[in-house]
């Protein structure tokens, strides 16, 4: 998995490329935790995400909690395959997908 970060004012976009699984989820989790201090919006770009496991889902849940109710957490460019995982696991109920 590779991560590409872009900061635009108080919006941080992280492009996630490859597989988000047990091997790589810690990398994304650490990147988010170390980067969200002064941002108002966190965007995860899944346009090049091929696969997400339960470990990746855990990172999304923790990120949603970390951003809280006062800051925005958004997923963009989510493929139909990844959306299907979100639907099957109930993640569509609380994630914001644009």
Buried (B, 14 or more C-beta within 10 A) or exposed (E): BEBEEEEEEEBBBBBBBEBBBEEBBEBBBEBBEEBBEEBEBBBBBBEBBBBBBEBBBEBBBBBBEBBEEEEBBBBBBBBEEBBEBBEEBEBEEEBEBE
